[in-house]
Amino acid sequence: MSDILGYAGKRVMITGCFSGMGEAAAKLLIDLGAEVHGMDYKQSALPLASFTQVDLRDPASIEAGVAAVGGKIDALFNCAGLPNGTFDPLDVMKVNFIGLRHLTEAVLPMMGEGGAIANIASTGGLGWSRRIPTNMEFVTIKDWEAAVDWCEANKDTVMEGYAFSKENVIVWTQFMGAHLIKKGIRINCTLPSPTQTPMMADFHKISGKDVVDAAAEPLGRYSTPYEQAAPLVWLNSDFATIVNGVVLPVDGGFMGGIPTGQIDLSRMMRRAAD
Ligand SMILES: NC(=O)c1ccc[n+]([C@@H]2O[C@H](COP(=O)([O-])OP(=O)(O)OC[C@H]3O[C@@H](n4cnc5c(N)ncnc54)[C@H](O)[C@@H]3O)[C@@H](O)[C@H]2O)c1
């Protein structure tokens, strides 16, 4: 059986194709026969059907980028992201959530029944279930400027931007899943555990290698970009036609280890605070 994932001839769009998981997913999609339209603020060297320079911090850049690709889009992969610490928290919020949402909303009219969206969140957003009302208040703000204003007015909640942005990807994905399925479109997100990508240097610098290593348990190693790309490709494929609104840990068992007492989260937090 060939083309079992159903990507041959499909038009897909992917953000963050310059490096890491996005680059790995773009390569995989090219190999699977998809017409891959890549976006990033850094030029990609991959043999894409098209590359458009898009800065996710800028709504006009997003709108122009999506319009430049045009036509029908079968699947969207939101892989771009910024880490915490090095970047301005508002930029982190824009790239990781506000821009991701803006781009997705621009792409949705180009999707028909059978369309699928895969977002990358993070185990770093696992606090989402503790503050759903706040996340819901934020993710249901319609407009770009109003979302930015909310962040400016709620700096104590936004903090360094990373955890809160990822919580919002998680909550928004679940919220949108219930709406988009009525149009035959699916949306899901993944929670990667520590992965060996260029972003890892920032995570080590900000959180400390000890804390990052602890989040790589019980697997005992970092995942590869390919190990993160393959589940994203599966989520948006014909093999997952009723998988929707799902928050999928891709973490070698980390999330499962928390409720079953195999992962000591409070010890991790104490290490982070030291
Ligand atoms: N690496 C990890 O351990 C890890 C763990 C959990 C979640 N994640 C998430 O995985 C996703 C992919 O990250 P990665 O680890 O592959 O890192 P990466 O740095 O290799 O990839 C991030 C990509 O986003 C692009 N990008 C950054 N700012 C942008 C902007 N303003 N406009 C357009 N593109 C922009 C970068 O150029 C790059 O191609 C991110 O959302 C990240 O938060 C990473």
The ligand as a Gaussian input file, in Angstrom:
#p B3LYP/6-31G(d) Opt

LIG

0 1
 N       12.736000      22.041000      21.490000
 C       11.987000      21.711000      22.536000
 O       12.476000      21.088000      23.493000
 C       10.527000      22.063000      22.560000
 C        9.734000      21.494000      23.566000
 C        8.368000      21.790000      23.577000
 C        7.814000      22.601000      22.602000
 N        8.630000      23.126000      21.629000
 C        7.976000      23.942000      20.599000
 O        8.223000      23.353000      19.340000
 C        8.086000      24.342000      18.310000
 C        9.264000      24.218000      17.342000
 O       10.438000      24.625000      18.023000
 P       11.852000      23.909000      17.802000
 O       12.203000      23.235000      19.071000
 O       11.808000      23.140000      16.542000
 O       12.825000      25.189000      17.735000
 P       13.461000      25.972000      16.504000
 O       14.019000      27.216000      17.095000
 O       14.349000      25.078000      15.737000
 O       12.211000      26.323000      15.575000
 C       11.426000      27.458000      15.710000
 C       11.126000      28.014000      14.335000
 O       10.266000      29.149000      14.495000
 C       10.750000      30.176000      13.645000
 N       10.341000      31.493000      14.145000
 C       10.716000      32.079000      15.308000
 N       10.219000      33.329000      15.380000
 C        9.500000      33.528000      14.240000
 C        8.763000      34.632000      13.729000
 N        8.698000      35.803000      14.373000
 N        8.137000      34.486000      12.536000
 C        8.228000      33.321000      11.849000
 N        8.939000      32.259000      12.269000
 C        9.569000      32.364000      13.454000
 C       12.282000      29.997000      13.678000
 O       12.934000      30.677000      12.622000
 C       12.398000      28.491000      13.600000
 O       12.381000      28.030000      12.276000
 C        7.991000      25.680000      19.034000
 O        6.643000      26.083000      19.075000
 C        8.492000      25.349000      20.439000
 O        7.954000      26.220000      21.397000
 C        9.960000      22.886000      21.598000

